[in-house]
Amino acid sequence: MGAAVLPAAAAGSPATQRTQQMLQAPLLPTLLRLATPNVVGLFAMTVQIGYDGYILGRLGHEALAGVALVLPLSMLMVQMSAGGIGGATTAAVARALGAGRPGEAAQLARHALLVALAMAALFMLALLGLGRPVYMAMGGRGAALDAALAYSNTLFGGALAIWAVNVLAGIVRGGGNMLLPSLAMLGTTLAHLALCPALVFGWGPLPGLGVAGAALSTLTVNAVSALVLLAALWRPGAAVRLRSGPWRAERAAFAGILRVGLPASLSPVISNGSIAAATAAVGSYGTVALAGYGVAARLEYILVPIAFGFGTALTTLVATNMGAGQLARALRAAWLGGGLVAAITGAIGLAVALAPGLWMDVFTADAQVRAQGALYLRIVGASYGLFGLGLALFFASQGAGRMLWPLVGSLVRLAVVAAGGWVCVVWLQAPAQVFYAVVAVSLALYAAVIAGAIRLGSWTR
């Protein structure tokens, strides 16, 4: 089956030209053109993640350990809002616009925002109510637990800011504008670089808020960014006009978002469950080990935005070609994107495995914390290329509408980390480096399951 024949009225429109490029233009330039704004914007996010660790490292290893407890849950929220519901929103809005149904696109966008509101409320209620037992179960004690609660209560108390900005960005991308969300992320990061230290340490007569100040800065800059994106969607000439119809709930519109959004959101739940299990296992080795692990594993959260930058482009590129019946081209795009992400994340992993001080020395001067983090990076860093491959193929599978095997890969990763952690800590009482080897194996298996399923024809069944 060839590419769809579009109505004559649509000929020459920007949306039609973008579609034809994805169906016919050379793959590498097309992928790079789609991904470049996302990668630039998401690079800014990686700077923000690393910068938080740098600032909080000045408060001591208890603060680092406390935020390490919160990090899996905070990144879960980011991944669900941006890659799960946000990615599903992009796909649904783009399909409606491509079919010449702008009213449906606007209705889908409004329902996506209602889903974001509900999910933000769920995160807020769950973490404000159950934060203490959750972080204690993950190994939080004493000053580290206090720091975790101070950061968590502030961040999840304002969860709506995170959900709103990511879903609004998904709507804008669905309208074909990759640049504005990237510029919004860049502006958010620049504002956070200035605001975060002022709120953490104090500025002039304003007292420092400690770890809670970092969370408050994150919420503030994201709320402003959300308002900028909302204003762009509210103007009369927007590709997706939020104010063009009534805000009434429709089952079909919710289904259009959740049909892809729920399975896509489940994978980061499982993946962050793996990280939470690893954090709990490392916590049994003591606060210093937890602090070192928290700094080292923060690098993995920087790999995710890199994969997301290419992955958003892959989702669109693969979905367009699958819809046009061009399976072979969709597969070539998936492997091309997966190879690019694997090369980038693999190079980062190799660098920190050979010279872990490049990462650890930025965040802490504590020699024991540095040593623990270096041990982790020397063992796990070598698997980062495979981890990046798995992440890229996850997004490609989202575009293909084949989410079973990515979920299986995530479950395999969780099972290996959870079972391996129990064996290492409870049964063998093995040193930390043995458990770190288990983490490395889990990342490799995650990629192997997804890549193997695609190679064996899962997209054709």
C-alpha positions as a Markdown table, in Angstrom:
| # | Residue | x | y | z |
|---|---|---|---|---|
| 1 | Met | 0.0 | 0.0 | 0.0 |
| 2 | Gly | 1.4 | 3.4 | -0.9 |
| 3 | Ala | 1.1 | 6.8 | 0.8 |
| 4 | Ala | -2.4 | 8.1 | 1.2 |
| 5 | Val | -3.7 | 10.5 | -1.4 |
| 6 | Leu | -4.5 | 13.7 | 0.3 |
| 7 | Pro | -7.4 | 16.1 | -0.7 |
| 8 | Ala | -6.5 | 18.7 | -3.3 |
| 9 | Ala | -7.6 | 21.4 | -0.9 |
| 10 | Ala | -4.8 | 20.4 | 1.4 |
| 11 | Ala | -2.1 | 20.4 | -1.3 |
| 12 | Gly | 0.8 | 22.7 | -0.5 |
| 13 | Ser | -0.2 | 23.2 | 3.1 |
| 14 | Pro | 2.6 | 23.0 | 5.7 |
| 15 | Ala | 1.0 | 20.0 | 7.3 |
| 16 | Thr | 0.8 | 18.1 | 4.0 |
| 17 | Gln | 4.4 | 19.0 | 3.1 |
| 18 | Arg | 5.6 | 17.7 | 6.4 |
| 19 | Thr | 3.7 | 14.5 | 5.9 |
| 20 | Gln | 5.1 | 13.9 | 2.4 |
| 21 | Gln | 8.6 | 14.5 | 3.7 |
| 22 | Met | 8.2 | 11.9 | 6.3 |
| 23 | Leu | 6.9 | 9.4 | 3.7 |
| 24 | Gln | 9.3 | 10.2 | 0.9 |
| 25 | Ala | 12.4 | 12.2 | 1.9 |
| 26 | Pro | 15.7 | 10.6 | 2.8 |
| 27 | Leu | 15.4 | 9.2 | 6.3 |
| 28 | Leu | 18.5 | 10.5 | 8.0 |
| 29 | Pro | 18.0 | 14.2 | 7.1 |
| 30 | Thr | 14.3 | 13.9 | 8.0 |
| 31 | Leu | 14.9 | 12.3 | 11.3 |
| 32 | Leu | 17.6 | 14.9 | 12.2 |
| 33 | Arg | 15.3 | 17.7 | 11.1 |
| 34 | Leu | 12.5 | 16.5 | 13.3 |
| 35 | Ala | 14.7 | 15.6 | 16.3 |
| 36 | Thr | 17.1 | 18.6 | 16.4 |
| 37 | Pro | 14.7 | 21.1 | 18.2 |
| 38 | Asn | 13.7 | 18.4 | 20.6 |
| 39 | Val | 17.3 | 17.4 | 21.4 |
| 40 | Val | 18.3 | 21.0 | 21.9 |
| 41 | Gly | 15.4 | 21.6 | 24.3 |
| 42 | Leu | 15.9 | 18.4 | 26.1 |
| 43 | Phe | 19.7 | 19.1 | 26.4 |
| 44 | Ala | 18.6 | 22.0 | 28.5 |
| 45 | Met | 16.6 | 19.6 | 30.7 |
| 46 | Thr | 19.7 | 17.5 | 31.2 |
| 47 | Val | 21.6 | 20.6 | 32.3 |
| 48 | Gln | 18.8 | 21.2 | 34.8 |
| 49 | Ile | 19.0 | 17.7 | 36.2 |
| 50 | Gly | 22.7 | 17.9 | 36.6 |
| 51 | Tyr | 22.6 | 21.4 | 38.1 |
| 52 | Asp | 20.2 | 20.3 | 40.8 |
| 53 | Gly | 22.7 | 17.7 | 41.9 |
| 54 | Tyr | 25.5 | 20.2 | 41.9 |
| 55 | Ile | 23.5 | 22.7 | 44.0 |
| 56 | Leu | 22.1 | 20.1 | 46.5 |
| 57 | Gly | 25.6 | 18.6 | 46.8 |
| 58 | Arg | 26.6 | 21.7 | 48.6 |
| 59 | Leu | 24.1 | 20.9 | 51.4 |
| 60 | Gly | 25.9 | 17.6 | 52.2 |
| 61 | His | 25.5 | 13.9 | 51.5 |
| 62 | Glu | 22.2 | 13.7 | 53.5 |
| 63 | Ala | 20.6 | 16.1 | 51.1 |
| 64 | Leu | 21.9 | 14.1 | 48.1 |
| 65 | Ala | 20.7 | 10.9 | 49.6 |
| 66 | Gly | 17.3 | 12.3 | 50.3 |
| 67 | Val | 16.7 | 13.7 | 46.8 |
| 68 | Ala | 18.0 | 10.3 | 45.4 |
| 69 | Leu | 15.0 | 8.7 | 47.2 |
| 70 | Val | 12.6 | 11.1 | 45.5 |
| 71 | Leu | 14.2 | 11.1 | 42.0 |
| 72 | Pro | 12.7 | 7.8 | 40.7 |
| 73 | Leu | 9.1 | 9.1 | 41.5 |
| 74 | Ser | 9.7 | 12.6 | 40.2 |
| 75 | Met | 11.2 | 11.3 | 37.0 |
| 76 | Leu | 8.3 | 8.9 | 36.7 |
| 77 | Met | 5.9 | 11.8 | 36.8 |
| 78 | Val | 8.0 | 13.6 | 34.1 |
| 79 | Gln | 8.1 | 10.5 | 31.9 |
| 80 | Met | 4.4 | 9.7 | 32.2 |
| 81 | Ser | 3.4 | 13.3 | 31.5 |
| 82 | Ala | 5.9 | 13.9 | 28.6 |
| 83 | Gly | 6.4 | 10.5 | 27.0 |
| 84 | Gly | 3.2 | 8.7 | 28.0 |
| 85 | Ile | 0.2 | 11.0 | 28.0 |
| 86 | Gly | 2.1 | 13.8 | 26.3 |
| 87 | Gly | 3.3 | 11.5 | 23.5 |
| 88 | Ala | -0.2 | 10.0 | 23.0 |
| 89 | Thr | -1.5 | 13.6 | 22.8 |
| 90 | Thr | 1.0 | 14.5 | 20.1 |
| 91 | Ala | 0.0 | 11.4 | 18.1 |
| 92 | Ala | -3.8 | 11.9 | 18.5 |
| 93 | Val | -3.7 | 15.6 | 17.6 |
| 94 | Ala | -1.4 | 15.1 | 14.6 |
| 95 | Arg | -3.6 | 12.3 | 13.2 |
| 96 | Ala | -6.7 | 14.5 | 13.5 |
| 97 | Leu | -5.0 | 17.5 | 11.9 |
| 98 | Gly | -3.6 | 15.3 | 9.1 |
| 99 | Ala | -7.1 | 14.1 | 8.4 |
| 100 | Gly | -8.3 | 17.7 | 8.1 |
| 101 | Arg | -10.3 | 17.7 | 11.3 |
| 102 | Pro | -9.0 | 20.7 | 13.3 |
| 103 | Gly | -12.1 | 20.7 | 15.6 |
| 104 | Glu | -11.5 | 17.1 | 16.6 |
| 105 | Ala | -7.8 | 18.0 | 17.2 |
| 106 | Ala | -8.9 | 20.8 | 19.6 |
| 107 | Gln | -11.3 | 18.5 | 21.4 |
| 108 | Leu | -8.6 | 15.9 | 21.9 |
| 109 | Ala | -6.3 | 18.5 | 23.2 |
| 110 | Arg | -8.8 | 19.7 | 25.7 |
| 111 | His | -9.4 | 16.1 | 26.9 |
| 112 | Ala | -5.6 | 15.6 | 27.2 |
| 113 | Leu | -5.5 | 18.6 | 29.6 |
| 114 | Leu | -8.4 | 17.1 | 31.7 |
| 115 | Val | -6.4 | 13.8 | 31.9 |
| 116 | Ala | -3.3 | 15.9 | 33.0 |
| 117 | Leu | -5.4 | 17.5 | 35.8 |
| 118 | Ala | -6.6 | 14.1 | 37.0 |
| 119 | Met | -3.1 | 12.6 | 36.9 |
| 120 | Ala | -1.6 | 15.6 | 38.7 |
| 121 | Ala | -4.2 | 15.2 | 41.5 |
| 122 | Leu | -3.4 | 11.5 | 41.8 |
| 123 | Phe | 0.4 | 12.1 | 42.2 |
| 124 | Met | -0.2 | 14.9 | 44.7 |
| 125 | Leu | -2.6 | 12.9 | 46.9 |
| 126 | Ala | -0.5 | 9.7 | 46.8 |
| 127 | Leu | 2.9 | 11.3 | 47.6 |
| 128 | Leu | 1.7 | 13.8 | 50.2 |
| 129 | Gly | -0.2 | 11.1 | 52.0 |
| 130 | Leu | 2.2 | 8.1 | 51.6 |
| 131 | Gly | 5.6 | 9.8 | 51.1 |
| 132 | Arg | 7.1 | 8.9 | 54.5 |
| 133 | Pro | 6.4 | 5.1 | 54.4 |
| 134 | Val | 7.4 | 5.0 | 50.7 |
| 135 | Tyr | 10.8 | 6.6 | 51.3 |
| 136 | Met | 11.4 | 4.6 | 54.5 |
| 137 | Ala | 10.7 | 1.4 | 52.5 |
| 138 | Met | 13.3 | 2.7 | 50.0 |
| 139 | Gly | 15.9 | 3.0 | 52.8 |
| 140 | Gly | 15.4 | 6.6 | 53.9 |
| 141 | Arg | 16.4 | 7.3 | 57.5 |
| 142 | Gly | 17.2 | 10.3 | 59.7 |
| 143 | Ala | 18.4 | 13.4 | 57.9 |
| 144 | Ala | 18.1 | 11.8 | 54.5 |
| 145 | Leu | 14.4 | 11.0 | 55.1 |
| 146 | Asp | 13.8 | 14.5 | 56.3 |
| 147 | Ala | 15.4 | 15.9 | 53.1 |
| 148 | Ala | 13.4 | 13.5 | 51.0 |
| 149 | Leu | 10.1 | 14.6 | 52.5 |
| 150 | Ala | 11.0 | 18.4 | 52.3 |
| 151 | Tyr | 11.7 | 18.0 | 48.6 |
| 152 | Ser | 8.9 | 15.6 | 47.8 |
| 153 | Asn | 6.1 | 17.5 | 49.6 |
| 154 | Thr | 7.0 | 20.7 | 47.7 |
| 155 | Leu | 7.4 | 19.1 | 44.3 |
| 156 | Phe | 4.3 | 16.9 | 44.3 |
| 157 | Gly | 2.2 | 19.5 | 46.0 |
| 158 | Gly | 2.6 | 21.5 | 42.8 |
| 159 | Ala | 2.4 | 18.5 | 40.4 |
| 160 | Leu | -0.1 | 20.2 | 38.1 |
| 161 | Ala | 2.7 | 22.6 | 36.9 |
| 162 | Ile | 4.7 | 19.6 | 35.6 |
| 163 | Trp | 1.8 | 17.8 | 34.0 |
| 164 | Ala | 0.4 | 21.0 | 32.4 |
| 165 | Val | 3.7 | 22.0 | 30.8 |
| 166 | Asn | 4.4 | 18.6 | 29.3 |
| 167 | Val | 0.9 | 17.9 | 28.0 |
| 168 | Leu | 0.7 | 21.4 | 26.5 |
| 169 | Ala | 4.0 | 20.8 | 24.8 |
| 170 | Gly | 2.6 | 17.6 | 23.4 |
| 171 | Ile | -0.3 | 19.5 | 21.9 |
| 172 | Val | 2.0 | 22.0 | 20.3 |
| 173 | Arg | 4.1 | 19.3 | 18.8 |
| 174 | Gly | 1.0 | 17.6 | 17.5 |
| 175 | Gly | 0.3 | 20.8 | 15.6 |
| 176 | Gly | 3.7 | 20.4 | 13.9 |
| 177 | Asn | 5.6 | 23.0 | 15.9 |
| 178 | Met | 8.7 | 21.3 | 17.4 |
| 179 | Leu | 10.5 | 24.6 | 18.0 |
| 180 | Leu | 8.3 | 26.4 | 20.6 |
| 181 | Pro | 8.3 | 23.5 | 23.2 |
| 182 | Ser | 12.1 | 23.4 | 22.8 |
| 183 | Leu | 12.5 | 27.1 | 23.3 |
| 184 | Ala | 10.1 | 26.8 | 26.4 |
| 185 | Met | 12.4 | 24.1 | 27.8 |
| 186 | Leu | 15.5 | 26.3 | 27.2 |
| 187 | Gly | 13.9 | 29.3 | 28.9 |
| 188 | Thr | 12.8 | 27.1 | 31.8 |
| 189 | Thr | 16.3 | 25.9 | 32.4 |
| 190 | Leu | 17.9 | 29.3 | 32.2 |
| 191 | Ala | 15.4 | 30.6 | 34.7 |
| 192 | His | 16.0 | 27.7 | 37.0 |
| 193 | Leu | 19.7 | 28.2 | 36.9 |
| 194 | Ala | 19.2 | 31.7 | 38.4 |
| 195 | Leu | 16.3 | 30.9 | 40.7 |
| 196 | Cys | 17.3 | 27.6 | 42.2 |
| 197 | Pro | 20.4 | 28.7 | 44.2 |
| 198 | Ala | 18.5 | 31.8 | 45.4 |
| 199 | Leu | 15.7 | 29.7 | 46.9 |
| 200 | Val | 18.1 | 26.9 | 48.2 |
| 201 | Phe | 20.7 | 29.2 | 49.9 |
| 202 | Gly | 18.7 | 32.4 | 50.3 |
| 203 | Trp | 19.2 | 35.8 | 48.6 |
| 204 | Gly | 19.5 | 39.1 | 50.4 |
| 205 | Pro | 16.8 | 39.2 | 53.1 |
| 206 | Leu | 15.1 | 36.0 | 51.8 |
| 207 | Pro | 16.1 | 33.0 | 53.9 |
| 208 | Gly | 17.2 | 29.8 | 52.2 |
| 209 | Leu | 14.7 | 27.0 | 51.9 |
| 210 | Gly | 17.2 | 24.1 | 51.6 |
| 211 | Val | 16.2 | 21.2 | 49.4 |
| 212 | Ala | 12.6 | 22.4 | 49.2 |
| 213 | Gly | 13.9 | 25.5 | 47.4 |
| 214 | Ala | 15.1 | 23.4 | 44.5 |
| 215 | Ala | 11.7 | 21.8 | 44.1 |
| 216 | Leu | 9.9 | 25.2 | 44.4 |
| 217 | Ser | 12.2 | 26.6 | 41.7 |
| 218 | Thr | 11.3 | 23.7 | 39.4 |
| 219 | Leu | 7.6 | 24.3 | 39.9 |
| 220 | Thr | 7.8 | 28.0 | 39.4 |
| 221 | Val | 9.7 | 28.0 | 36.1 |
| 222 | Asn | 7.5 | 25.1 | 34.7 |
| 223 | Ala | 4.3 | 27.0 | 35.6 |
| 224 | Val | 5.5 | 30.0 | 33.7 |
| 225 | Ser | 6.5 | 27.9 | 30.7 |
| 226 | Ala | 3.0 | 26.3 | 30.8 |
| 227 | Leu | 1.4 | 29.7 | 30.6 |
| 228 | Val | 3.5 | 30.6 | 27.6 |
| 229 | Leu | 2.5 | 27.4 | 25.8 |
| 230 | Leu | -1.2 | 28.0 | 26.7 |
| 231 | Ala | -1.1 | 31.5 | 25.4 |
| 232 | Ala | 0.3 | 30.2 | 22.0 |
| 233 | Leu | -2.6 | 27.6 | 21.8 |
| 234 | Trp | -5.2 | 30.2 | 22.8 |
| 235 | Arg | -4.5 | 32.7 | 20.0 |
| 236 | Pro | -6.9 | 32.6 | 17.0 |
| 237 | Gly | -4.3 | 31.5 | 14.5 |
| 238 | Ala | -3.0 | 28.5 | 16.4 |
| 239 | Ala | -2.9 | 25.1 | 14.6 |
| 240 | Val | -4.7 | 23.7 | 17.6 |
| 241 | Arg | -7.2 | 26.2 | 19.0 |
| 242 | Leu | -8.2 | 25.3 | 22.5 |
| 243 | Arg | -10.9 | 27.9 | 22.8 |
| 244 | Ser | -12.6 | 27.0 | 19.5 |
| 245 | Gly | -15.2 | 24.7 | 21.1 |
| 246 | Pro | -16.9 | 23.7 | 24.3 |
| 247 | Trp | -15.1 | 22.0 | 27.2 |
| 248 | Arg | -17.4 | 19.0 | 27.5 |
| 249 | Ala | -16.4 | 15.5 | 28.3 |
| 250 | Glu | -16.7 | 12.9 | 25.6 |
| 251 | Arg | -15.9 | 9.2 | 25.9 |
| 252 | Ala | -14.4 | 8.9 | 22.4 |
| 253 | Ala | -12.0 | 11.8 | 23.0 |
| 254 | Phe | -10.8 | 10.4 | 26.3 |
| 255 | Ala | -10.4 | 7.0 | 24.5 |
| 256 | Gly | -8.3 | 8.6 | 21.7 |
| 257 | Ile | -5.8 | 9.9 | 24.3 |
| 258 | Leu | -5.8 | 6.9 | 26.7 |
| 259 | Arg | -5.7 | 4.1 | 24.1 |
| 260 | Val | -2.0 | 4.8 | 23.5 |
| 261 | Gly | -1.3 | 6.9 | 26.6 |
| 262 | Leu | -2.0 | 4.3 | 29.3 |
| 263 | Pro | 0.2 | 1.5 | 27.8 |
| 264 | Ala | 2.9 | 4.1 | 27.1 |
| 265 | Ser | 2.6 | 5.4 | 30.7 |
| 266 | Leu | 2.9 | 1.9 | 32.2 |
| 267 | Ser | 6.4 | 1.3 | 30.8 |
| 268 | Pro | 8.0 | 4.2 | 32.8 |
| 269 | Val | 6.0 | 3.0 | 35.9 |
| 270 | Ile | 7.7 | -0.3 | 35.6 |
| 271 | Ser | 11.1 | 1.2 | 34.7 |
| 272 | Asn | 11.0 | 3.6 | 37.6 |
| 273 | Gly | 9.9 | 0.6 | 39.8 |
| 274 | Ser | 13.3 | -0.9 | 38.7 |
| 275 | Ile | 15.1 | 2.2 | 39.8 |
| 276 | Ala | 13.2 | 2.3 | 43.1 |
| 277 | Ala | 14.1 | -1.3 | 43.7 |
| 278 | Ala | 17.7 | -0.6 | 43.0 |
| 279 | Thr | 17.6 | 2.4 | 45.3 |
| 280 | Ala | 16.1 | 0.3 | 48.1 |
| 281 | Ala | 18.9 | -2.3 | 47.6 |
| 282 | Val | 21.6 | 0.3 | 47.6 |
| 283 | Gly | 20.1 | 1.9 | 50.7 |
| 284 | Ser | 21.0 | -1.3 | 52.6 |
| 285 | Tyr | 24.6 | -0.5 | 52.1 |
| 286 | Gly | 24.4 | 2.7 | 54.0 |
| 287 | Thr | 23.8 | 6.5 | 53.5 |
| 288 | Val | 27.2 | 7.1 | 51.9 |
| 289 | Ala | 26.5 | 4.3 | 49.3 |
| 290 | Leu | 23.0 | 5.7 | 48.7 |
| 291 | Ala | 24.4 | 9.2 | 48.1 |
| 292 | Gly | 27.1 | 7.9 | 45.7 |
| 293 | Tyr | 24.5 | 5.9 | 43.8 |
| 294 | Gly | 22.1 | 8.8 | 43.7 |
| 295 | Val | 24.7 | 11.0 | 42.1 |
| 296 | Ala | 25.9 | 8.3 | 39.6 |
| 297 | Ala | 22.4 | 7.1 | 38.7 |
| 298 | Arg | 21.3 | 10.7 | 38.0 |
| 299 | Leu | 23.3 | 10.3 | 34.8 |
| 300 | Glu | 20.8 | 7.8 | 33.6 |
| 301 | Tyr | 18.0 | 10.4 | 33.9 |
| 302 | Ile | 20.1 | 12.5 | 31.5 |
| 303 | Leu | 20.2 | 9.6 | 29.0 |
| 304 | Val | 16.4 | 9.4 | 29.0 |
| 305 | Pro | 15.9 | 13.0 | 27.6 |
| 306 | Ile | 18.4 | 12.3 | 24.9 |
| 307 | Ala | 16.4 | 9.3 | 23.9 |
| 308 | Phe | 13.2 | 11.3 | 24.2 |
| 309 | Gly | 14.5 | 14.0 | 21.9 |
| 310 | Phe | 15.0 | 11.4 | 19.1 |
| 311 | Gly | 12.1 | 9.3 | 20.3 |
| 312 | Thr | 9.5 | 12.0 | 19.8 |
| 313 | Ala | 10.6 | 12.3 | 16.2 |
| 314 | Leu | 10.7 | 8.5 | 15.8 |
| 315 | Thr | 7.1 | 8.2 | 17.1 |
| 316 | Thr | 5.9 | 10.6 | 14.4 |
| 317 | Leu | 8.0 | 9.2 | 11.6 |
| 318 | Val | 7.2 | 5.6 | 12.3 |
| 319 | Ala | 3.5 | 6.3 | 12.8 |
| 320 | Thr | 3.2 | 8.2 | 9.6 |
| 321 | Asn | 4.8 | 5.5 | 7.6 |
| 322 | Met | 2.9 | 2.6 | 9.3 |
| 323 | Gly | -0.3 | 4.5 | 8.6 |
| 324 | Ala | 0.7 | 4.7 | 4.9 |
| 325 | Gly | 1.5 | 1.0 | 4.7 |
| 326 | Gln | 5.2 | 1.6 | 4.4 |
| 327 | Leu | 6.4 | -1.0 | 6.9 |
| 328 | Ala | 9.9 | -1.4 | 5.5 |
| 329 | Arg | 10.5 | 2.3 | 5.7 |
| 330 | Ala | 9.1 | 2.5 | 9.2 |
| 331 | Leu | 11.5 | -0.3 | 10.3 |
| 332 | Arg | 14.5 | 1.4 | 8.7 |
| 333 | Ala | 13.6 | 4.6 | 10.6 |
| 334 | Ala | 13.4 | 2.6 | 13.9 |
| 335 | Trp | 16.8 | 1.0 | 13.4 |
| 336 | Leu | 18.4 | 4.2 | 12.2 |
| 337 | Gly | 17.1 | 6.2 | 15.2 |
| 338 | Gly | 17.9 | 3.4 | 17.6 |
| 339 | Gly | 21.5 | 3.2 | 16.3 |
| 340 | Leu | 21.9 | 7.0 | 16.7 |
| 341 | Val | 20.7 | 7.0 | 20.3 |
| 342 | Ala | 22.8 | 3.9 | 21.1 |
| 343 | Ala | 25.9 | 5.6 | 19.7 |
| 344 | Ile | 25.3 | 8.8 | 21.8 |
| 345 | Thr | 24.4 | 7.1 | 25.1 |
| 346 | Gly | 27.1 | 4.5 | 24.6 |
| 347 | Ala | 29.8 | 7.2 | 24.2 |
| 348 | Ile | 28.6 | 8.9 | 27.4 |
| 349 | Gly | 28.6 | 5.5 | 29.2 |
| 350 | Leu | 32.1 | 4.6 | 28.0 |
| 351 | Ala | 33.5 | 8.1 | 29.0 |
| 352 | Val | 32.2 | 7.8 | 32.6 |
| 353 | Ala | 33.2 | 4.2 | 32.9 |
| 354 | Leu | 36.8 | 5.1 | 32.1 |
| 355 | Ala | 36.8 | 8.4 | 34.0 |
| 356 | Pro | 34.0 | 8.5 | 36.5 |
| 357 | Gly | 35.4 | 11.6 | 38.1 |
| 358 | Leu | 34.2 | 13.5 | 35.0 |
| 359 | Trp | 30.7 | 13.1 | 36.5 |
| 360 | Met | 31.2 | 12.5 | 40.3 |
| 361 | Asp | 33.6 | 15.3 | 40.9 |
| 362 | Val | 31.1 | 17.9 | 39.8 |
| 363 | Phe | 28.6 | 17.1 | 42.5 |
| 364 | Thr | 30.5 | 16.3 | 45.7 |
| 365 | Ala | 33.8 | 16.7 | 47.4 |
| 366 | Asp | 33.2 | 13.8 | 49.8 |
| 367 | Ala | 35.8 | 11.2 | 48.9 |
| 368 | Gln | 33.6 | 8.2 | 50.1 |
| 369 | Val | 30.6 | 9.4 | 48.1 |
| 370 | Arg | 32.8 | 9.8 | 45.0 |
| 371 | Ala | 34.3 | 6.3 | 45.4 |
| 372 | Gln | 30.8 | 4.7 | 45.7 |
| 373 | Gly | 29.5 | 6.5 | 42.6 |
| 374 | Ala | 32.7 | 5.7 | 40.6 |
| 375 | Leu | 32.2 | 2.0 | 41.4 |
| 376 | Tyr | 28.7 | 2.1 | 40.0 |
| 377 | Leu | 29.7 | 4.0 | 36.8 |
| 378 | Arg | 32.6 | 1.7 | 36.1 |
| 379 | Ile | 30.3 | -1.3 | 36.1 |
| 380 | Val | 27.0 | 0.1 | 34.7 |
| 381 | Gly | 28.3 | 2.7 | 32.3 |
| 382 | Ala | 29.3 | 0.1 | 29.8 |
| 383 | Ser | 25.7 | -0.9 | 29.3 |
| 384 | Tyr | 24.4 | 2.6 | 28.6 |
| 385 | Gly | 24.5 | 2.2 | 24.9 |
| 386 | Leu | 22.2 | -0.8 | 25.0 |
| 387 | Phe | 19.9 | 1.2 | 27.4 |
| 388 | Gly | 19.7 | 4.0 | 24.9 |
| 389 | Leu | 18.9 | 1.5 | 22.1 |
| 390 | Gly | 16.0 | 0.1 | 24.1 |
| 391 | Leu | 14.6 | 3.5 | 24.9 |
| 392 | Ala | 14.7 | 4.6 | 21.3 |
| 393 | Leu | 13.0 | 1.4 | 20.1 |
| 394 | Phe | 10.3 | 2.0 | 22.8 |
| 395 | Phe | 9.3 | 5.3 | 21.2 |
| 396 | Ala | 9.5 | 3.7 | 17.7 |
| 397 | Ser | 7.1 | 0.9 | 19.0 |
| 398 | Gln | 4.8 | 3.6 | 20.3 |
| 399 | Gly | 4.6 | 5.0 | 16.8 |
| 400 | Ala | 3.9 | 1.5 | 15.4 |
| 401 | Gly | 1.2 | 0.9 | 18.0 |
| 402 | Arg | 3.0 | -2.3 | 19.2 |
| 403 | Met | 3.5 | -1.8 | 22.9 |
| 404 | Leu | 3.5 | -5.4 | 24.2 |
| 405 | Trp | 7.2 | -6.2 | 23.9 |
| 406 | Pro | 8.4 | -2.9 | 25.2 |
| 407 | Leu | 6.3 | -3.6 | 28.3 |
| 408 | Val | 7.7 | -7.1 | 28.5 |
| 409 | Gly | 11.2 | -5.6 | 28.3 |
| 410 | Ser | 10.5 | -3.3 | 31.2 |
| 411 | Leu | 9.1 | -6.1 | 33.3 |
| 412 | Val | 12.2 | -8.2 | 32.6 |
| 413 | Arg | 14.3 | -5.3 | 33.8 |
| 414 | Leu | 12.3 | -4.9 | 37.0 |
| 415 | Ala | 12.3 | -8.6 | 37.7 |
| 416 | Val | 16.1 | -8.9 | 37.3 |
| 417 | Val | 16.8 | -5.8 | 39.5 |
| 418 | Ala | 14.3 | -6.8 | 42.2 |
| 419 | Ala | 15.2 | -10.5 | 42.4 |
| 420 | Gly | 18.9 | -9.8 | 42.0 |
| 421 | Gly | 18.8 | -7.1 | 44.7 |
| 422 | Trp | 17.2 | -9.6 | 47.1 |
| 423 | Val | 19.7 | -12.3 | 46.3 |
| 424 | Cys | 22.7 | -9.9 | 46.7 |
| 425 | Val | 21.5 | -8.2 | 49.8 |
| 426 | Val | 19.6 | -10.8 | 51.8 |
| 427 | Trp | 20.8 | -14.2 | 50.6 |
| 428 | Leu | 24.5 | -13.7 | 49.5 |
| 429 | Gln | 25.1 | -10.5 | 51.5 |
| 430 | Ala | 27.3 | -9.6 | 48.5 |
| 431 | Pro | 29.2 | -6.3 | 48.2 |
| 432 | Ala | 27.7 | -3.4 | 46.3 |
| 433 | Gln | 29.6 | -4.1 | 43.1 |
| 434 | Val | 27.9 | -7.4 | 42.6 |
| 435 | Phe | 24.5 | -5.7 | 42.7 |
| 436 | Tyr | 25.7 | -3.1 | 40.3 |
| 437 | Ala | 26.6 | -5.9 | 37.8 |
| 438 | Val | 23.0 | -7.1 | 38.1 |
| 439 | Val | 21.8 | -3.5 | 37.2 |
| 440 | Ala | 24.0 | -3.6 | 34.1 |
| 441 | Val | 22.6 | -6.9 | 33.0 |
| 442 | Ser | 19.0 | -5.7 | 33.5 |
| 443 | Leu | 19.6 | -2.7 | 31.1 |
| 444 | Ala | 21.1 | -5.0 | 28.5 |
| 445 | Leu | 18.2 | -7.4 | 28.7 |
| 446 | Tyr | 15.7 | -4.5 | 28.4 |
| 447 | Ala | 17.2 | -3.6 | 25.0 |
| 448 | Ala | 17.5 | -7.3 | 23.9 |
| 449 | Val | 13.9 | -8.0 | 24.5 |
| 450 | Ile | 12.6 | -5.0 | 22.5 |
| 451 | Ala | 15.1 | -5.3 | 19.7 |
| 452 | Gly | 14.7 | -9.0 | 19.4 |
| 453 | Ala | 10.9 | -8.8 | 19.2 |
| 454 | Ile | 11.1 | -6.2 | 16.4 |
| 455 | Arg | 13.7 | -8.2 | 14.5 |
| 456 | Leu | 11.5 | -11.3 | 14.7 |
| 457 | Gly | 8.5 | -9.5 | 13.2 |
| 458 | Ser | 6.4 | -8.2 | 16.1 |
| 459 | Trp | 5.4 | -5.2 | 14.1 |
| 460 | Thr | 3.8 | -7.4 | 11.4 |
| 461 | Arg | 1.5 | -9.3 | 13.8 |
